[in-house]
């Protein structure tokens, strides 16, 4: 990522520009650049929309290889998505269609799952 590209991304107003850069340059980005993009997105994405989309995108490409980035994106998306617009899709995309049936074991092994589940199903005990 060039300094000029980074300057342009820092002018991003909602996270879309940063998400598009990530999607269009994923094969060229090293871990440090991905971290920079995530931090930029975290500052400008007020709703968690693009943070959640980026987590789903990286998970679809390589869930193990991008695991640290995915965990960070999901944690930020949980904090930002106050209206729970993006969390349901994120939950099923990352943890599978049967994740609700496996909520107890997933909650015990994955803090982000537990946090999403508690926000979406606050009255359920896990």
N, CA, C and O atoms as CSV, one atom per row, in Angstrom:
chain,resi,resn,atom,element,x,y,z
A,1,UNK,N,N,0.850,-1.164,0.000
A,1,UNK,CA,C,0.000,0.000,0.000
A,1,UNK,C,C,0.900,1.233,0.000
A,1,UNK,O,O,1.789,1.377,0.839
A,2,UNK,N,N,0.651,2.091,-0.938
A,2,UNK,CA,C,1.463,3.295,-1.029
A,2,UNK,C,C,0.996,4.332,-0.008
A,2,UNK,O,O,-0.105,4.243,0.536
A,3,UNK,N,N,1.837,5.289,0.230
A,3,UNK,CA,C,1.488,6.374,1.150
A,3,UNK,C,C,0.293,7.165,0.619
A,3,UNK,O,O,-0.553,7.614,1.391
A,4,UNK,N,N,0.230,7.330,-0.685
A,4,UNK,CA,C,-0.892,8.046,-1.299
A,4,UNK,C,C,-2.202,7.270,-1.114
A,4,UNK,O,O,-3.239,7.866,-0.823
A,5,UNK,N,N,-2.156,5.954,-1.281
A,5,UNK,CA,C,-3.347,5.129,-1.057
A,5,UNK,C,C,-3.794,5.207,0.401
A,5,UNK,O,O,-4.988,5.283,0.690
A,6,UNK,N,N,-2.834,5.187,1.307
A,6,UNK,CA,C,-3.148,5.268,2.720
A,6,UNK,C,C,-3.803,6.612,3.056
A,6,UNK,O,O,-4.761,6.663,3.827
A,7,UNK,N,N,-3.289,7.684,2.482
A,7,UNK,CA,C,-3.890,9.009,2.700
A,7,UNK,C,C,-5.332,9.039,2.195
A,7,UNK,O,O,-6.215,9.589,2.855
A,8,UNK,N,N,-5.564,8.453,1.040
A,8,UNK,CA,C,-6.929,8.404,0.494
A,8,UNK,C,C,-7.839,7.593,1.403
A,8,UNK,O,O,-8.985,7.980,1.635
A,9,UNK,N,N,-7.350,6.481,1.917
A,9,UNK,CA,C,-8.159,5.643,2.799
A,9,UNK,C,C,-8.466,6.341,4.116
A,9,UNK,O,O,-9.518,6.108,4.711
A,10,UNK,N,N,-7.574,7.179,4.566
A,10,UNK,CA,C,-7.810,7.910,5.814
A,10,UNK,C,C,-8.905,8.969,5.649
A,10,UNK,O,O,-9.426,9.483,6.638
A,11,UNK,N,N,-9.247,9.288,4.413
A,11,UNK,CA,C,-10.355,10.222,4.149
A,11,UNK,C,C,-11.685,9.477,3.990
A,11,UNK,O,O,-12.721,10.094,3.739
A,12,UNK,N,N,-11.650,8.165,4.136
A,12,UNK,CA,C,-12.860,7.345,4.057
A,12,UNK,C,C,-13.863,7.862,5.096
A,12,UNK,O,O,-13.487,8.176,6.225
A,13,UNK,N,N,-15.122,7.945,4.710
A,13,UNK,CA,C,-16.124,8.501,5.623
A,13,UNK,C,C,-16.976,7.454,6.328
A,13,UNK,O,O,-17.566,7.736,7.372
A,14,UNK,N,N,-17.048,6.233,5.762
A,14,UNK,CA,C,-17.935,5.251,6.384
A,14,UNK,C,C,-17.380,3.827,6.401
A,14,UNK,O,O,-18.003,2.946,6.994
A,15,UNK,N,N,-16.252,3.575,5.781
A,15,UNK,CA,C,-15.642,2.247,5.751
A,15,UNK,C,C,-15.720,1.558,4.407
A,15,UNK,O,O,-15.001,0.588,4.168
A,16,UNK,N,N,-16.583,2.044,3.517
A,16,UNK,CA,C,-16.744,1.399,2.216
A,16,UNK,C,C,-15.461,1.439,1.403
A,16,UNK,O,O,-15.068,0.426,0.824
A,17,UNK,N,N,-14.810,2.578,1.351
A,17,UNK,CA,C,-13.574,2.719,0.580
A,17,UNK,C,C,-12.501,1.757,1.098
A,17,UNK,O,O,-11.789,1.131,0.313
A,18,UNK,N,N,-12.394,1.648,2.407
A,18,UNK,CA,C,-11.405,0.761,3.008
A,18,UNK,C,C,-11.754,-0.703,2.743
A,18,UNK,O,O,-10.877,-1.511,2.435
A,19,UNK,N,N,-13.037,-1.039,2.864
A,19,UNK,CA,C,-13.477,-2.403,2.567
A,19,UNK,C,C,-13.187,-2.756,1.109
A,19,UNK,O,O,-12.690,-3.844,0.817
A,20,UNK,N,N,-13.494,-1.846,0.207
A,20,UNK,CA,C,-13.232,-2.099,-1.210
A,20,UNK,C,C,-11.744,-2.281,-1.476
A,20,UNK,O,O,-11.352,-3.144,-2.261
A,21,UNK,N,N,-10.920,-1.477,-0.827
A,21,UNK,CA,C,-9.475,-1.626,-1.001
A,21,UNK,C,C,-9.039,-3.014,-0.531
A,21,UNK,O,O,-8.270,-3.690,-1.214
A,22,UNK,N,N,-9.525,-3.433,0.621
A,22,UNK,CA,C,-9.190,-4.750,1.141
A,22,UNK,C,C,-9.614,-5.843,0.161
A,22,UNK,O,O,-8.836,-6.747,-0.143
A,23,UNK,N,N,-10.837,-5.756,-0.324
A,23,UNK,CA,C,-11.358,-6.773,-1.243
A,23,UNK,C,C,-10.592,-6.797,-2.562
A,23,UNK,O,O,-10.344,-7.868,-3.117
A,24,UNK,N,N,-10.225,-5.650,-3.055
A,24,UNK,CA,C,-9.555,-5.564,-4.349
A,24,UNK,C,C,-8.053,-5.845,-4.289
A,24,UNK,O,O,-7.427,-6.094,-5.320
A,25,UNK,N,N,-7.477,-5.807,-3.094
A,25,UNK,CA,C,-6.022,-5.988,-2.951
A,25,UNK,C,C,-5.661,-7.102,-1.974
A,25,UNK,O,O,-4.536,-7.133,-1.476
A,26,UNK,N,N,-6.579,-8.009,-1.690
A,26,UNK,CA,C,-6.352,-9.004,-0.653
A,26,UNK,C,C,-5.097,-9.841,-0.910
A,26,UNK,O,O,-4.386,-10.177,0.037
A,27,UNK,N,N,-4.818,-10.173,-2.129
A,27,UNK,CA,C,-3.634,-10.970,-2.428
A,27,UNK,C,C,-2.333,-10.206,-2.279
A,27,UNK,O,O,-1.261,-10.807,-2.206
A,28,UNK,N,N,-2.418,-8.902,-2.233
A,28,UNK,CA,C,-1.231,-8.045,-2.132
A,28,UNK,C,C,-0.962,-7.570,-0.706
A,28,UNK,O,O,0.127,-7.073,-0.421
A,29,UNK,N,N,-1.924,-7.713,0.183
A,29,UNK,CA,C,-1.821,-7.167,1.540
A,29,UNK,C,C,-1.184,-8.167,2.489
A,29,UNK,O,O,-1.604,-9.321,2.577
A,30,UNK,N,N,-0.178,-7.708,3.187
A,30,UNK,CA,C,0.409,-8.512,4.249
A,30,UNK,C,C,-0.350,-8.272,5.548
A,30,UNK,O,O,-1.244,-7.428,5.598
A,31,UNK,N,N,0.000,-9.008,6.598
A,31,UNK,CA,C,-0.699,-8.869,7.880
A,31,UNK,C,C,-0.688,-7.442,8.444
A,31,UNK,O,O,-1.693,-6.985,8.989
A,32,UNK,N,N,0.442,-6.739,8.315
A,32,UNK,CA,C,0.506,-5.371,8.833
A,32,UNK,C,C,-0.426,-4.436,8.069
A,32,UNK,O,O,-1.062,-3.568,8.667
A,33,UNK,N,N,-0.508,-4.610,6.756
A,33,UNK,CA,C,-1.416,-3.783,5.960
A,33,UNK,C,C,-2.867,-4.103,6.286
A,33,UNK,O,O,-3.704,-3.203,6.360
A,34,UNK,N,N,-3.163,-5.371,6.479
A,34,UNK,CA,C,-4.526,-5.743,6.859
A,34,UNK,C,C,-4.874,-5.117,8.209
A,34,UNK,O,O,-5.980,-4.609,8.390
A,35,UNK,N,N,-3.947,-5.149,9.144
A,35,UNK,CA,C,-4.179,-4.514,10.448
A,35,UNK,C,C,-4.426,-3.016,10.295
A,35,UNK,O,O,-5.295,-2.459,10.966
A,36,UNK,N,N,-3.673,-2.364,9.422
A,36,UNK,CA,C,-3.861,-0.938,9.170
A,36,UNK,C,C,-5.244,-0.666,8.586
A,36,UNK,O,O,-5.917,0.285,8.984
A,37,UNK,N,N,-5.661,-1.503,7.647
A,37,UNK,CA,C,-6.984,-1.350,7.045
A,37,UNK,C,C,-8.090,-1.571,8.078
A,37,UNK,O,O,-9.086,-0.847,8.088
A,38,UNK,N,N,-7.918,-2.556,8.935
A,38,UNK,CA,C,-8.908,-2.828,9.976
A,38,UNK,C,C,-9.012,-1.644,10.932
A,38,UNK,O,O,-10.115,-1.225,11.285
A,39,UNK,N,N,-7.892,-1.115,11.345
A,39,UNK,CA,C,-7.912,0.029,12.261
A,39,UNK,C,C,-8.572,1.240,11.614
A,39,UNK,O,O,-9.321,1.970,12.262
A,40,UNK,N,N,-8.290,1.444,10.340
A,40,UNK,CA,C,-8.917,2.561,9.634
A,40,UNK,C,C,-10.434,2.361,9.574
A,40,UNK,O,O,-11.205,3.286,9.827
A,41,UNK,N,N,-10.843,1.139,9.237
A,41,UNK,CA,C,-12.268,0.833,9.154
A,41,UNK,C,C,-12.935,1.002,10.517
A,41,UNK,O,O,-14.059,1.498,10.600
A,42,UNK,N,N,-12.260,0.597,11.569
A,42,UNK,CA,C,-12.824,0.710,12.910
A,42,UNK,C,C,-13.104,2.170,13.264
A,42,UNK,O,O,-14.089,2.469,13.940
A,43,UNK,N,N,-12.244,3.074,12.813
A,43,UNK,CA,C,-12.427,4.494,13.132
A,43,UNK,C,C,-13.594,5.123,12.384
A,43,UNK,O,O,-14.259,6.013,12.914
A,44,UNK,N,N,-13.849,4.678,11.169
A,44,UNK,CA,C,-14.846,5.369,10.339
A,44,UNK,C,C,-16.178,4.635,10.203
A,44,UNK,O,O,-17.186,5.264,9.882
A,45,UNK,N,N,-16.211,3.327,10.438
A,45,UNK,CA,C,-17.446,2.556,10.292
A,45,UNK,C,C,-18.246,2.659,11.589
A,45,UNK,O,O,-17.982,1.933,12.547
A,46,UNK,N,N,-19.201,3.541,11.613
A,46,UNK,CA,C,-19.956,3.807,12.834
A,46,UNK,C,C,-21.030,2.761,13.126
A,46,UNK,O,O,-21.496,2.660,14.261
A,47,UNK,N,N,-21.428,1.987,12.125
A,47,UNK,CA,C,-22.506,1.010,12.307
A,47,UNK,C,C,-22.021,-0.433,12.361
A,47,UNK,O,O,-22.774,-1.316,12.774
A,48,UNK,N,N,-20.799,-0.689,11.959
A,48,UNK,CA,C,-20.268,-2.042,11.923
A,48,UNK,C,C,-20.540,-2.773,10.625
A,48,UNK,O,O,-20.158,-3.933,10.476
A,49,UNK,N,N,-21.190,-2.116,9.691
A,49,UNK,CA,C,-21.557,-2.760,8.426
A,49,UNK,C,C,-20.348,-3.295,7.675
A,49,UNK,O,O,-20.331,-4.458,7.272
A,50,UNK,N,N,-19.346,-2.460,7.486
A,50,UNK,CA,C,-18.192,-2.872,6.681
A,50,UNK,C,C,-17.218,-3.728,7.482
A,50,UNK,O,O,-16.490,-4.540,6.910
A,51,UNK,N,N,-17.201,-3.554,8.785
A,51,UNK,CA,C,-16.402,-4.437,9.632
A,51,UNK,C,C,-16.938,-5.863,9.543
A,51,UNK,O,O,-16.170,-6.814,9.395
A,52,UNK,N,N,-18.261,-6.006,9.632
A,52,UNK,CA,C,-18.884,-7.324,9.525
A,52,UNK,C,C,-18.680,-7.912,8.134
A,52,UNK,O,O,-18.394,-9.101,7.991
A,53,UNK,N,N,-18.828,-7.080,7.116
A,53,UNK,CA,C,-18.639,-7.561,5.743
A,53,UNK,C,C,-17.211,-8.022,5.515
A,53,UNK,O,O,-16.983,-9.043,4.866
A,54,UNK,N,N,-16.257,-7.284,6.041
A,54,UNK,CA,C,-14.852,-7.667,5.884
A,54,UNK,C,C,-14.564,-8.984,6.613
A,54,UNK,O,O,-13.813,-9.820,6.110
A,55,UNK,N,N,-15.155,-9.167,7.786
A,55,UNK,CA,C,-14.973,-10.427,8.520
A,55,UNK,C,C,-15.537,-11.597,7.719
A,55,UNK,O,O,-14.902,-12.646,7.611
A,56,UNK,N,N,-16.717,-11.415,7.166
A,56,UNK,CA,C,-17.328,-12.475,6.360
A,56,UNK,C,C,-16.494,-12.755,5.115
A,56,UNK,O,O,-16.321,-13.912,4.732
A,57,UNK,N,N,-15.982,-11.720,4.489
A,57,UNK,CA,C,-15.162,-11.853,3.282
A,57,UNK,C,C,-13.886,-12.650,3.586
A,57,UNK,O,O,-13.570,-13.614,2.889
A,58,UNK,N,N,-13.167,-12.245,4.619
A,58,UNK,CA,C,-11.922,-12.940,4.965
A,58,UNK,C,C,-12.197,-14.377,5.392
A,58,UNK,O,O,-11.412,-15.276,5.091
A,59,UNK,N,N,-13.301,-14.595,6.089
A,59,UNK,CA,C,-13.670,-15.947,6.498
A,59,UNK,C,C,-13.959,-16.821,5.280
A,59,UNK,O,O,-13.614,-18.003,5.273
A,60,UNK,N,N,-14.583,-16.257,4.258
A,60,UNK,CA,C,-14.887,-17.018,3.043
A,60,UNK,C,C,-13.618,-17.375,2.275
A,60,UNK,O,O,-13.557,-18.421,1.628
A,61,UNK,N,N,-12.619,-16.521,2.343
A,61,UNK,CA,C,-11.373,-16.752,1.609
A,61,UNK,C,C,-10.478,-17.765,2.319
A,61,UNK,O,O,-10.028,-18.736,1.711
A,62,UNK,N,N,-10.222,-17.535,3.608
A,62,UNK,CA,C,-9.296,-18.387,4.358
A,62,UNK,C,C,-9.528,-18.187,5.858
A,62,UNK,O,O,-8.875,-17.344,6.472
A,63,UNK,N,N,-10.448,-18.949,6.452
A,63,UNK,CA,C,-10.780,-18.722,7.861
A,63,UNK,C,C,-9.608,-18.925,8.823
A,63,UNK,O,O,-9.495,-18.211,9.819
A,64,UNK,N,N,-8.750,-19.878,8.535
A,64,UNK,CA,C,-7.613,-20.101,9.429
A,64,UNK,C,C,-6.509,-19.067,9.196
A,64,UNK,O,O,-5.943,-18.531,10.149
A,65,UNK,N,N,-6.214,-18.797,7.944
A,65,UNK,CA,C,-5.145,-17.861,7.625
A,65,UNK,C,C,-5.418,-16.443,8.084
A,65,UNK,O,O,-4.501,-15.711,8.458
A,66,UNK,N,N,-6.671,-16.065,8.054
A,66,UNK,CA,C,-7.044,-14.708,8.458
A,66,UNK,C,C,-7.699,-14.671,9.837
A,66,UNK,O,O,-8.330,-13.676,10.194
A,67,UNK,N,N,-7.557,-15.732,10.606
A,67,UNK,CA,C,-8.233,-15.826,11.906
A,67,UNK,C,C,-7.989,-14.624,12.820
A,67,UNK,O,O,-8.951,-14.111,13.392
A,68,UNK,N,N,-6.751,-14.151,12.987
A,68,UNK,CA,C,-6.560,-12.991,13.872
A,68,UNK,C,C,-7.306,-11.744,13.367
A,68,UNK,O,O,-7.911,-11.018,14.156
A,69,UNK,N,N,-7.260,-11.505,12.072
A,69,UNK,CA,C,-7.959,-10.346,11.508
A,69,UNK,C,C,-9.469,-10.505,11.659
A,69,UNK,O,O,-10.169,-9.544,11.976
A,70,UNK,N,N,-9.964,-11.709,11.433
A,70,UNK,CA,C,-11.404,-11.965,11.555
A,70,UNK,C,C,-11.858,-11.728,12.992
A,70,UNK,O,O,-12.888,-11.095,13.222
A,71,UNK,N,N,-11.098,-12.230,13.953
A,71,UNK,CA,C,-11.453,-12.018,15.365
A,71,UNK,C,C,-11.529,-10.534,15.698
A,71,UNK,O,O,-12.450,-10.095,16.388
A,72,UNK,N,N,-10.572,-9.768,15.212
A,72,UNK,CA,C,-10.558,-8.329,15.476
A,72,UNK,C,C,-11.744,-7.641,14.809
A,72,UNK,O,O,-12.423,-6.827,15.436
A,73,UNK,N,N,-11.995,-7.960,13.547
A,73,UNK,CA,C,-13.124,-7.373,12.829
A,73,UNK,C,C,-14.446,-7.691,13.523
A,73,UNK,O,O,-15.297,-6.815,13.673
A,74,UNK,N,N,-14.616,-8.928,13.941
A,74,UNK,CA,C,-15.859,-9.328,14.608
A,74,UNK,C,C,-16.014,-8.580,15.930
A,74,UNK,O,O,-17.102,-8.093,16.239
A,75,UNK,N,N,-14.960,-8.485,16.696
A,75,UNK,CA,C,-15.030,-7.764,17.977
A,75,UNK,C,C,-15.447,-6.312,17.761
A,75,UNK,O,O,-16.290,-5.791,18.492
A,76,UNK,N,N,-14.865,-5.662,16.768
A,76,UNK,CA,C,-15.239,-4.278,16.464
A,76,UNK,C,C,-16.680,-4.196,15.961
A,76,UNK,O,O,-17.417,-3.285,16.338
A,77,UNK,N,N,-17.082,-5.137,15.117
A,77,UNK,CA,C,-18.451,-5.130,14.581
A,77,UNK,C,C,-19.467,-5.297,15.708
A,77,UNK,O,O,-20.515,-4.651,15.699
A,78,UNK,N,N,-19.169,-6.145,16.664
A,78,UNK,CA,C,-20.069,-6.334,17.805
A,78,UNK,C,C,-20.248,-5.015,18.547
A,78,UNK,O,O,-21.365,-4.644,18.908
A,79,UNK,N,N,-19.153,-4.317,18.769
A,79,UNK,CA,C,-19.222,-3.041,19.488
A,79,UNK,C,C,-19.988,-1.971,18.714
A,79,UNK,O,O,-20.680,-1.147,19.311
A,80,UNK,N,N,-19.869,-1.981,17.407
A,80,UNK,CA,C,-20.469,-0.922,16.584
A,80,UNK,C,C,-21.925,-1.181,16.211
A,80,UNK,O,O,-22.698,-0.233,16.072
A,81,UNK,N,N,-22.313,-2.439,16.047
A,81,UNK,CA,C,-23.651,-2.767,15.549
A,81,UNK,C,C,-24.671,-2.739,16.686
A,81,UNK,O,O,-25.144,-3.784,17.133
A,82,UNK,N,N,-24.999,-1.553,17.140
A,82,UNK,CA,C,-25.929,-1.372,18.252
A,82,UNK,C,C,-27.361,-1.779,17.896
A,82,UNK,O,O,-28.132,-2.161,18.776
A,83,UNK,N,N,-27.715,-1.700,16.629
A,83,UNK,CA,C,-29.069,-2.029,16.193
A,83,UNK,C,C,-29.208,-3.489,15.755
A,83,UNK,O,O,-30.292,-3.931,15.375
A,84,UNK,N,N,-28.116,-4.221,15.812
A,84,UNK,CA,C,-28.092,-5.649,15.461
A,84,UNK,C,C,-28.548,-5.905,14.028
A,84,UNK,O,O,-29.254,-6.875,13.751
A,85,UNK,N,N,-28.135,-5.029,13.131
A,85,UNK,CA,C,-28.461,-5.204,11.714
A,85,UNK,C,C,-27.564,-6.231,11.046
A,85,UNK,O,O,-28.003,-6.937,10.139
A,86,UNK,N,N,-26.330,-6.324,11.475
A,86,UNK,CA,C,-25.333,-7.143,10.783
A,86,UNK,C,C,-24.926,-8.381,11.576
A,86,UNK,O,O,-24.363,-9.318,11.009
A,87,UNK,N,N,-25.197,-8.398,12.853
A,87,UNK,CA,C,-24.781,-9.521,13.698
A,87,UNK,C,C,-25.442,-10.850,13.332
A,87,UNK,O,O,-24.757,-11.873,13.352
A,88,UNK,N,N,-26.736,-10.892,12.998
A,88,UNK,CA,C,-27.320,-12.194,12.656
A,88,UNK,C,C,-26.644,-12.859,11.452
A,88,UNK,O,O,-26.346,-14.053,11.489
A,89,UNK,N,N,-26.403,-12.096,10.397
A,89,UNK,CA,C,-25.719,-12.664,9.230
A,89,UNK,C,C,-24.290,-13.063,9.567
A,89,UNK,O,O,-23.797,-14.089,9.099
A,90,UNK,N,N,-23.640,-12.262,10.366
A,90,UNK,CA,C,-22.269,-12.563,10.764
A,90,UNK,C,C,-22.222,-13.859,11.573
A,90,UNK,O,O,-21.337,-14.690,11.371
A,91,UNK,N,N,-23.163,-14.025,12.474
A,91,UNK,CA,C,-23.227,-15.224,13.302
A,91,UNK,C,C,-23.319,-16.481,12.439
A,91,UNK,O,O,-22.559,-17.430,12.635
A,92,UNK,N,N,-24.241,-16.487,11.493
A,92,UNK,CA,C,-24.448,-17.675,10.661
A,92,UNK,C,C,-23.340,-17.869,9.625
A,92,UNK,O,O,-22.997,-19.002,9.289
A,93,UNK,N,N,-22.784,-16.779,9.123
A,93,UNK,CA,C,-21.701,-16.901,8.139
A,93,UNK,C,C,-20.439,-17.487,8.765
A,93,UNK,O,O,-19.744,-18.284,8.134
A,94,UNK,N,N,-20.147,-17.102,9.981
A,94,UNK,CA,C,-18.911,-17.558,10.622
A,94,UNK,C,C,-19.055,-18.882,11.365
A,94,UNK,O,O,-18.109,-19.667,11.436
A,95,UNK,N,N,-20.230,-19.123,11.912
A,95,UNK,CA,C,-20.390,-20.285,12.790
A,95,UNK,C,C,-21.325,-21.355,12.231
A,95,UNK,O,O,-21.508,-22.401,12.855
A,96,UNK,N,N,-21.910,-21.110,11.078
A,96,UNK,CA,C,-22.725,-22.106,10.408
A,96,UNK,C,C,-24.202,-22.022,10.747
A,96,UNK,O,O,-24.595,-21.374,11.717
A,97,UNK,N,N,-25.015,-22.687,9.936
A,97,UNK,CA,C,-26.468,-22.611,10.109
A,97,UNK,C,C,-26.973,-23.287,11.385
A,97,UNK,O,O,-28.074,-22.983,11.846
A,98,UNK,N,N,-26.192,-24.192,11.957
A,98,UNK,CA,C,-26.593,-24.881,13.180
A,98,UNK,C,C,-26.001,-24.263,14.436
A,98,UNK,O,O,-26.011,-24.885,15.498
A,99,UNK,N,N,-25.488,-23.051,14.325
A,99,UNK,CA,C,-24.779,-22.462,15.458
A,99,UNK,C,C,-25.673,-22.262,16.679
A,99,UNK,O,O,-25.189,-22.343,17.809
A,100,UNK,N,N,-26.941,-22.008,16.482
A,100,UNK,CA,C,-27.835,-21.804,17.624
A,100,UNK,C,C,-27.990,-23.114,18.405
A,100,UNK,O,O,-28.053,-23.107,19.634
A,101,UNK,N,N,-28.050,-24.219,17.690
A,101,UNK,CA,C,-28.144,-25.526,18.357
A,101,UNK,C,C,-26.884,-25.825,19.168
A,101,UNK,O,O,-26.932,-26.532,20.175
A,102,UNK,N,N,-25.765,-25.280,18.716
A,102,UNK,CA,C,-24.475,-25.529,19.361
A,102,UNK,C,C,-24.016,-24.342,20.201
A,102,UNK,O,O,-22.824,-24.193,20.469
A,103,UNK,N,N,-24.956,-23.500,20.614
A,103,UNK,CA,C,-24.606,-22.255,21.302
A,103,UNK,C,C,-23.786,-22.481,22.563
A,103,UNK,O,O,-22.859,-21.720,22.839
A,104,UNK,N,N,-24.103,-23.491,23.315
A,104,UNK,CA,C,-23.389,-23.711,24.571
A,104,UNK,C,C,-21.912,-24.014,24.336
A,104,UNK,O,O,-21.043,-23.413,24.968
A,105,UNK,N,N,-21.631,-24.936,23.438
A,105,UNK,CA,C,-20.225,-25.289,23.193
A,105,UNK,C,C,-19.483,-24.159,22.473
A,105,UNK,O,O,-18.315,-23.902,22.766
A,106,UNK,N,N,-20.148,-23.490,21.540
A,106,UNK,CA,C,-19.504,-22.372,20.851
A,106,UNK,C,C,-19.222,-21.214,21.811
A,106,UNK,O,O,-18.179,-20.567,21.712
A,107,UNK,N,N,-20.134,-20.956,22.724
A,107,UNK,CA,C,-19.924,-19.888,23.708
A,107,UNK,C,C,-18.740,-20.186,24.614
A,107,UNK,O,O,-18.001,-19.284,25.009
A,108,UNK,N,N,-18.571,-21.448,24.934
A,108,UNK,CA,C,-17.463,-21.841,25.804
A,108,UNK,C,C,-16.113,-21.713,25.096
A,108,UNK,O,O,-15.087,-21.498,25.742
A,109,UNK,N,N,-16.117,-21.844,23.776
A,109,UNK,CA,C,-14.843,-21.863,23.052
A,109,UNK,C,C,-14.542,-20.581,22.280
A,109,UNK,O,O,-13.410,-20.393,21.834
A,110,UNK,N,N,-15.519,-19.701,22.111
A,110,UNK,CA,C,-15.310,-18.521,21.274
A,110,UNK,C,C,-15.991,-17.302,21.895
A,110,UNK,O,O,-17.218,-17.208,21.926
A,111,UNK,N,N,-15.187,-16.387,22.380
A,111,UNK,CA,C,-15.727,-15.201,23.057
A,111,UNK,C,C,-16.583,-14.346,22.129
A,111,UNK,O,O,-17.610,-13.815,22.553
A,112,UNK,N,N,-16.175,-14.206,20.869
A,112,UNK,CA,C,-16.976,-13.406,19.942
A,112,UNK,C,C,-18.346,-14.042,19.693
A,112,UNK,O,O,-19.351,-13.337,19.604
A,113,UNK,N,N,-18.386,-15.370,19.581
A,113,UNK,CA,C,-19.685,-16.028,19.439
A,113,UNK,C,C,-20.553,-15.709,20.654
A,113,UNK,O,O,-21.712,-15.319,20.516
A,114,UNK,N,N,-19.984,-15.879,21.836
A,114,UNK,CA,C,-20.724,-15.627,23.068
A,114,UNK,C,C,-21.265,-14.205,23.103
A,114,UNK,O,O,-22.418,-13.995,23.479
A,115,UNK,N,N,-20.459,-13.232,22.720
A,115,UNK,CA,C,-20.887,-11.834,22.739
A,115,UNK,C,C,-22.021,-11.579,21.740
A,115,UNK,O,O,-22.986,-10.885,22.059
A,116,UNK,N,N,-21.905,-12.136,20.541
A,116,UNK,CA,C,-22.968,-11.959,19.542
A,116,UNK,C,C,-24.247,-12.635,20.034
A,116,UNK,O,O,-25.325,-12.042,19.995
A,117,UNK,N,N,-24.122,-13.855,20.488
A,117,UNK,CA,C,-25.285,-14.616,20.934
A,117,UNK,C,C,-26.019,-13.884,22.058
A,117,UNK,O,O,-27.247,-13.792,22.039
A,118,UNK,N,N,-25.284,-13.369,23.022
A,118,UNK,CA,C,-25.904,-12.663,24.147
A,118,UNK,C,C,-26.604,-11.388,23.691
A,118,UNK,O,O,-27.617,-10.998,24.272
A,119,UNK,N,N,-26.078,-10.736,22.658
A,119,UNK,CA,C,-26.743,-9.533,22.150
A,119,UNK,C,C,-28.021,-9.878,21.384
A,119,UNK,O,O,-29.024,-9.171,21.480
A,120,UNK,N,N,-27.972,-10.959,20.633
A,120,UNK,CA,C,-29.135,-11.328,19.829
A,120,UNK,C,C,-30.196,-12.072,20.633
A,120,UNK,O,O,-31.388,-11.948,20.350
A,121,UNK,N,N,-29.776,-12.838,21.628
A,121,UNK,CA,C,-30.694,-13.649,22.434
A,121,UNK,C,C,-30.441,-13.389,23.907
A,121,UNK,O,O,-29.991,-14.288,24.618
A,122,UNK,N,N,-30.719,-12.182,24.382
A,122,UNK,CA,C,-30.359,-11.830,25.764
A,122,UNK,C,C,-31.105,-12.629,26.826
A,122,UNK,O,O,-30.619,-12.750,27.951
A,123,UNK,N,N,-32.259,-13.171,26.503
A,123,UNK,CA,C,-33.012,-13.906,27.514
A,123,UNK,C,C,-32.644,-15.379,27.574
A,123,UNK,O,O,-33.024,-16.070,28.519
A,124,UNK,N,N,-31.910,-15.873,26.580
A,124,UNK,CA,C,-31.486,-17.285,26.585
A,124,UNK,C,C,-30.287,-17.466,27.483
A,124,UNK,O,O,-29.387,-16.628,27.515
A,125,UNK,N,N,-30.281,-18.542,28.198
A,125,UNK,CA,C,-29.136,-18.866,29.057
A,125,UNK,C,C,-28.242,-19.826,28.298
A,125,UNK,O,O,-28.700,-20.838,27.768
A,126,UNK,N,N,-26.968,-19.496,28.254
A,126,UNK,CA,C,-26.008,-20.383,27.593
A,126,UNK,C,C,-24.969,-20.848,28.583
A,126,UNK,O,O,-24.068,-21.605,28.221
